[in-house]
Amino acid sequence: MSLSIGIVGLPNVGKSTLFNALTKKSVPAENYPFCTIDPSVGIVPVPDDRLYQLSELSKSAKTIPAVIEFVDIAGLVAGASKGEGLGNKFLSNIREVDAIAHVVRVFEDPSVIHVANKIDPLSDIGIINLELVLSDMEIVSKRLANLSREIKKGDKDIILEDSILKKVEKVLEEGKMATSADLSEEEKFKIKSLNLLTLKPMLYVLNTSEANQNVEFAVPGPYVKIDSVFEKGFDDLITGSYKLLGLETYFTTGEDESRAWTIKIGSTAPVAGMAIHTDFKDKFIRAEVVNWKDLLDAGSYGVARSKGLVRTEGKEYIVKDGDVIEFKI
């Protein structure tokens, strides 16, 4: 599962410093199903001590962590939704990612000029979010105009999409993100093709001079604190991004390799198996499942089985974070 986080923010807030530091942590691309990696994409491992403990237990020849992609997106300026700066390119790049890491400058440094000549994190957040809102307003307005010509035909799908978009339009007109429209998962899926920027999950990344520095303003959403120069808080950023995307991890382990597999929270065993190979869903028979800690405490699969810690699960089983699974097909 390839999922990407776009690093966005105003110029000179530390995006590139952050991206370059994250890229140094990148894992070898040959272990993953990506043919060509753009220079602006870093494949970053998700920190997880459980994997390395399992690898040690199994004496695995290879240890392969779960990963997420971070994408370095050019700095946005006020007016981007009208083509200012890199405008349209910036916004189209954001549409291609699954979630947004919104870097906000909190640090003071006279040698690094701020575009507004002052450090004001809430103002910076407002500028970025407004540009995303304005861009989405244009898309929603165009789509509603097109639907108005078709709605007279009485098509139920068209009528439903129209009502969903009117909900979104209302919050956008109030300057709010589309996420505040409280759409159901079904409603989000119905308008997924529009790829609205303000429906993407967003994690605020507060770039401080010290990652443990107190935050003295109300951040309008989930956030992490980092120090991109001294690389503090990066693990929080990576794991926070993973959670933001609604992801969890299960493991496979053996002499050949121990590996962390990324799935959406709530996946059934056959769906989780697709992370390994798409055939696993249709050919699934059963899964042998043991909790990672139970396996470690037992010391081996054999002992874990003798203690009844290894369970046989069927197609309806919902995989849990930390499960160690052997699929039977």
C-alpha positions as CSV (number, residue, x, y, z in Angstrom):
1,M,0.0,0.0,0.0
2,S,1.6,3.2,-1.2
3,L,0.3,6.3,0.7
4,S,1.8,9.7,0.5
5,I,1.9,12.8,2.8
6,G,2.4,16.2,1.1
7,I,4.7,18.6,3.0
8,V,3.1,22.1,2.5
9,G,3.6,25.5,3.9
10,L,4.7,29.1,3.2
11,P,8.2,29.7,1.8
12,N,11.0,29.6,4.4
13,V,9.1,27.7,7.1
14,G,11.5,24.7,7.0
15,K,9.8,22.4,4.5
16,S,12.9,21.5,2.5
17,T,15.1,21.2,5.6
18,L,12.5,18.8,7.0
19,F,12.2,16.9,3.7
20,N,16.0,16.5,3.3
21,A,16.3,15.3,6.9
22,L,13.5,12.8,6.4
23,T,15.0,11.6,3.1
24,K,18.3,10.8,4.9
25,K,16.2,8.2,6.8
26,S,14.8,6.8,3.6
27,V,14.9,3.0,3.0
28,P,16.3,1.3,-0.1
29,A,13.7,1.6,-2.9
30,E,14.4,-1.9,-4.3
31,N,12.4,-3.5,-1.4
32,Y,9.2,-1.7,-2.5
33,P,7.0,-1.8,-5.6
34,F,8.0,1.7,-7.0
35,C,9.7,1.8,-10.3
36,T,11.0,5.4,-10.4
37,I,11.2,7.6,-7.3
38,D,10.9,11.3,-8.1
39,P,13.6,13.4,-6.3
40,S,10.8,15.1,-4.4
41,V,9.6,11.9,-2.9
42,G,11.2,10.2,0.2
43,I,10.2,6.7,1.2
44,V,10.4,6.8,5.0
45,P,10.3,3.9,7.4
46,V,7.7,3.9,10.2
47,P,9.5,3.4,13.5
48,D,8.4,0.2,15.1
49,D,10.5,-1.7,17.7
50,R,8.1,-4.6,17.5
51,L,9.3,-5.5,14.1
52,Y,13.0,-5.7,15.1
53,Q,12.2,-7.8,18.1
54,L,10.3,-10.3,15.9
55,S,13.2,-10.3,13.4
56,E,15.6,-11.1,16.3
57,L,13.3,-13.9,17.5
58,S,13.1,-15.4,14.0
59,K,16.8,-14.7,13.2
60,S,15.5,-13.2,9.9
61,A,17.8,-12.6,7.0
62,K,15.9,-9.4,6.1
63,T,13.9,-6.9,8.1
64,I,11.5,-4.7,6.1
65,P,9.6,-1.9,7.9
66,A,6.3,-0.3,6.9
67,V,6.8,2.9,4.9
68,I,5.0,6.1,3.9
69,E,6.0,8.6,1.2
70,F,6.7,12.2,2.0
71,V,6.4,14.5,-1.0
72,D,8.2,17.9,-1.0
73,I,5.7,20.5,-2.4
74,A,6.8,24.0,-3.4
75,G,6.0,26.8,-1.1
76,L,2.6,28.4,-1.4
77,V,2.0,32.1,-1.4
78,A,-1.2,34.1,-0.9
79,G,-3.1,34.1,-4.2
80,A,-2.0,30.6,-5.2
81,S,-5.7,29.7,-6.0
82,K,-5.6,32.5,-8.6
83,G,-2.2,31.3,-10.0
84,E,0.1,33.4,-7.9
85,G,3.6,31.9,-7.4
86,L,3.6,28.3,-8.5
87,G,-0.2,28.4,-7.9
88,N,-1.9,25.8,-10.0
89,K,1.2,23.5,-9.9
90,F,1.3,23.6,-6.2
91,L,-2.4,22.9,-5.8
92,S,-2.4,20.0,-8.3
93,N,0.6,18.5,-6.5
94,I,-1.4,18.5,-3.2
95,R,-4.4,16.9,-5.0
96,E,-2.2,13.9,-5.7
97,V,-1.3,13.1,-2.1
98,D,-3.4,11.3,0.5
99,A,-2.8,13.7,3.4
100,I,-1.2,17.0,4.2
101,A,1.7,17.7,6.6
102,H,1.2,21.5,7.1
103,V,4.5,22.9,8.2
104,V,4.2,26.0,10.4
105,R,7.1,28.2,11.4
106,V,7.4,28.9,15.1
107,F,11.1,29.4,15.3
108,E,12.8,32.8,15.3
109,D,15.8,33.3,13.1
110,P,16.7,36.7,11.7
111,S,18.9,35.1,9.0
112,V,15.8,33.3,7.5
113,I,13.4,35.9,6.2
114,H,9.7,35.3,6.7
115,V,7.5,36.3,3.8
116,A,5.4,38.5,6.1
117,N,8.5,39.8,8.0
118,K,7.1,38.5,11.3
119,I,6.5,35.2,13.0
120,D,2.8,34.7,13.3
121,P,1.9,31.0,13.2
122,L,-1.9,31.4,13.2
123,S,-1.7,34.0,10.4
124,D,0.4,31.6,8.3
125,I,-2.0,28.7,8.9
126,G,-4.9,31.0,7.8
127,I,-3.1,31.9,4.6
128,I,-2.5,28.3,3.6
129,N,-6.0,27.0,4.6
130,L,-7.7,29.9,2.8
131,E,-6.0,29.1,-0.4
132,L,-7.1,25.5,-0.1
133,V,-10.6,26.6,0.6
134,L,-10.7,29.0,-2.4
135,S,-9.4,26.3,-4.7
136,D,-12.0,23.9,-3.6
137,M,-14.8,26.5,-3.9
138,E,-13.9,26.9,-7.5
139,I,-14.1,23.1,-8.1
140,V,-17.4,22.7,-6.2
141,S,-19.0,25.7,-7.9
142,K,-18.2,24.3,-11.4
143,R,-19.4,20.8,-10.5
144,L,-22.7,22.2,-9.1
145,A,-23.2,24.2,-12.2
146,N,-22.8,21.1,-14.3
147,L,-25.2,19.1,-12.1
148,S,-27.9,21.8,-12.3
149,R,-28.2,21.0,-16.0
150,E,-28.7,17.3,-15.2
151,I,-30.7,17.4,-12.0
152,K,-34.0,18.0,-13.8
153,K,-33.8,14.4,-15.2
154,G,-34.4,13.1,-11.7
155,D,-31.4,10.9,-11.5
156,K,-31.1,9.8,-7.8
157,D,-27.2,9.7,-7.9
158,I,-27.1,13.3,-9.4
159,I,-29.6,14.5,-6.8
160,L,-27.5,12.9,-4.0
161,E,-24.2,14.4,-5.2
162,D,-25.9,17.8,-5.5
163,S,-27.0,17.7,-1.9
164,I,-23.6,16.6,-0.7
165,L,-21.8,19.4,-2.6
166,K,-24.2,22.0,-1.3
167,K,-23.3,21.0,2.2
168,V,-19.6,21.4,1.3
169,E,-20.2,24.7,-0.5
170,K,-21.9,26.1,2.6
171,V,-18.8,25.5,4.9
172,L,-16.4,26.6,2.2
173,E,-18.3,29.9,1.9
174,E,-17.8,30.3,5.6
175,G,-14.0,30.0,5.1
176,K,-14.0,26.6,6.7
177,M,-12.4,23.3,5.6
178,A,-14.7,20.7,3.9
179,T,-13.8,18.4,6.8
180,S,-16.1,20.5,9.0
181,A,-19.1,19.5,6.8
182,D,-19.3,16.2,8.8
183,L,-19.8,14.1,5.8
184,S,-20.4,10.4,6.2
185,E,-17.9,7.9,4.6
186,E,-20.5,7.2,1.9
187,E,-20.9,10.9,1.2
188,K,-17.1,11.3,1.0
189,F,-16.8,8.4,-1.4
190,K,-19.6,9.9,-3.6
191,I,-17.5,13.0,-4.3
192,K,-14.1,11.4,-4.1
193,S,-13.4,12.0,-7.8
194,L,-13.3,15.8,-7.1
195,N,-10.2,15.2,-4.9
196,L,-11.0,18.2,-2.7
197,L,-8.0,19.6,-0.8
198,T,-9.9,20.5,2.3
199,L,-11.2,17.0,2.7
200,K,-7.7,15.5,3.0
201,P,-6.5,14.7,6.5
202,M,-4.2,17.4,7.8
203,L,-1.4,17.2,10.4
204,Y,0.1,20.5,11.6
205,V,3.8,20.3,11.9
206,L,5.1,23.0,14.2
207,N,8.7,23.8,13.3
208,T,10.2,25.0,16.6
209,S,13.8,25.6,17.7
210,E,13.2,22.9,20.2
211,A,10.7,20.1,19.7
212,N,9.7,20.2,23.4
213,Q,9.0,23.9,23.3
214,N,5.6,25.0,24.6
215,V,3.0,25.9,22.1
216,E,1.3,29.2,23.0
217,F,-1.5,29.3,20.4
218,A,-4.5,27.2,19.6
219,V,-3.6,24.9,16.8
220,P,-6.8,24.1,14.7
221,G,-6.2,20.4,14.5
222,P,-3.9,17.5,15.3
223,Y,-0.3,18.5,15.5
224,V,3.3,17.4,16.3
225,K,6.3,19.6,17.3
226,I,9.6,19.1,15.5
227,D,13.0,20.7,15.2
228,S,14.0,20.1,11.6
229,V,17.6,21.3,12.1
230,F,18.4,19.0,14.9
231,E,16.0,16.3,13.7
232,K,13.9,16.2,16.9
233,G,10.3,15.0,16.9
234,F,10.6,13.1,13.6
235,D,9.4,9.8,14.9
236,D,6.3,11.6,16.2
237,L,5.8,13.1,12.8
238,I,6.1,9.8,11.0
239,T,3.9,7.8,13.4
240,G,1.4,10.8,13.5
241,S,1.2,10.8,9.7
242,Y,0.6,7.0,9.8
243,K,-2.3,7.4,12.2
244,L,-3.6,10.4,10.3
245,L,-4.1,8.1,7.3
246,G,-6.1,5.6,9.4
247,L,-3.4,2.9,9.1
248,E,-2.2,0.1,11.2
249,T,0.4,-2.7,11.0
250,Y,0.5,-6.4,11.0
251,F,3.6,-8.6,10.8
252,T,4.9,-11.7,9.0
253,T,8.1,-13.3,10.4
254,G,10.4,-16.1,9.6
255,E,14.0,-17.0,8.7
256,D,13.8,-15.3,5.3
257,E,12.4,-12.0,6.5
258,S,10.4,-10.2,9.1
259,R,8.1,-7.6,7.6
260,A,5.6,-4.9,8.6
261,W,2.6,-4.7,6.4
262,T,0.4,-1.5,6.1
263,I,-3.4,-1.8,6.1
264,K,-6.4,0.4,6.7
265,I,-7.8,0.1,10.3
266,G,-10.8,-2.3,10.2
267,S,-9.5,-4.5,7.4
268,T,-10.7,-8.2,7.3
269,A,-8.1,-10.9,7.0
270,P,-8.6,-11.5,3.3
271,V,-8.3,-7.7,2.6
272,A,-5.2,-7.5,4.8
273,G,-3.7,-10.3,2.9
274,M,-3.9,-8.2,-0.3
275,A,-1.0,-6.2,1.1
276,I,1.2,-9.2,0.4
277,H,-0.5,-10.3,-2.9
278,T,-3.8,-9.5,-4.5
279,D,-4.5,-13.3,-4.9
280,F,-4.7,-13.6,-1.1
281,K,-8.2,-12.1,-1.0
282,D,-9.8,-14.6,-3.4
283,K,-7.7,-17.6,-2.5
284,F,-7.9,-17.0,1.3
285,I,-8.7,-20.1,3.3
286,R,-7.8,-19.2,6.9
287,A,-5.2,-17.2,8.9
288,E,-3.0,-18.3,11.8
289,V,-2.9,-15.3,14.1
290,V,-0.9,-14.6,17.2
291,N,-0.3,-11.3,19.1
292,W,3.3,-10.0,18.6
293,K,3.9,-9.8,22.4
294,D,2.5,-13.2,23.0
295,L,4.8,-14.7,20.4
296,L,7.9,-12.9,21.9
297,D,7.0,-14.0,25.4
298,A,6.5,-17.6,24.2
299,G,9.9,-17.5,22.5
300,S,8.8,-19.5,19.5
301,Y,5.8,-20.4,17.3
302,G,5.9,-24.0,18.7
303,V,5.6,-22.8,22.3
304,A,3.0,-20.3,21.4
305,R,0.9,-23.0,19.7
306,S,1.3,-25.3,22.7
307,K,-0.1,-22.6,24.9
308,G,-3.0,-22.0,22.7
309,L,-1.9,-18.5,21.8
310,V,-2.0,-19.1,18.0
311,R,-5.6,-18.8,16.8
312,T,-7.2,-19.9,13.5
313,E,-9.3,-17.1,12.1
314,G,-11.6,-17.0,9.1
315,K,-12.7,-14.5,6.4
316,E,-14.7,-12.3,8.9
317,Y,-11.7,-11.7,11.2
318,I,-10.8,-8.0,11.7
319,V,-7.0,-7.7,11.8
320,K,-5.6,-5.9,14.8
321,D,-2.6,-3.8,15.0
322,G,0.3,-6.0,16.1
323,D,-1.0,-9.3,14.8
324,V,1.5,-11.7,13.5
325,I,-0.2,-13.6,10.7
326,E,0.5,-16.6,8.5
327,F,-2.0,-16.8,5.6
328,K,-3.3,-20.1,4.3
329,I,-4.4,-20.1,0.7
